[in-house]
Amino acid sequence: MIGKPKYKINDKVKFYFDNGVSKTLMNGEIRIVDAYGIFGNDEDVFYDINAIEDGKKVLYKHIPEYEIVE
């Protein structure tokens, strides 16, 4: 819900990442919380999430709250 994020920084989460071809379920850790949305979309809470991909830490930006699963 906008203004009331469900997750906080350092929470470990599973999230779906859509690469334009398919959605992949990934494990990560919340790094940034955009509680009031992002530029151009103020209708949901967004998160920046660190995940490991091919042995490297990658920051996935602007993941909407509805893409995070518990």
N, C-alpha and C positions, 0 to 999 in steps of 0.2 A: 504494500500500500504506500502510495506516495507520501514522503515525509516520515514514514515509520518503517524503516528497513527491518527485515526479518533476520538478517545476518549482520555480523560486525567484523571488523578487521581481525585477522588471524584465525577466523573460523575455517575449519576444514569442511569442504563441500564437494559434492558431485554436481556437475553441470553439463548441459548439452551445448556443444559448439557446432554451429552450422557453417560448413565451409562452402556452401553454395551448391554442393552435389549431394551431400548427406549430412545427417547429424551424428555426432560422436559423443558418447558419454565419457567424461573425463573427471579426474580427481584434481582438486586444487585447493588453494588457500586464498581467502579474501585479502586483498591488498588495499583497495580503495572502495569507498561506498559513496555513490552519488544518490543521496537520499531524496533529492528533488528532481531527479531526471538528468538528462544531458541536453546539450544544445540541439534543438530541433525535435526533441521528444521529452516532454515533461509529464508524461502520463504513467510512468512506472519508475521504480527504483532500479538503478543499474550498478553493476559491480565490475571492478577490474580484478582479475583472478590470476595468480601465479599457478602454473602447472608444469609438469615435466614432460617434454616431448623429445624423443630421440636422445635421451640423456641430458638434455639442456633445459634450463628454466626459461619458460616463455610466459609473457604477460598477455593474457587475453583481455581486451578492453571492451567495455560497454556491454557486458552480459546482462540481459534483463532478468529480474528476479524470477519470472515465471520459467526460465530455463534452468533454474537451480532445483535439484531434487534433494531430499533429506536422506 
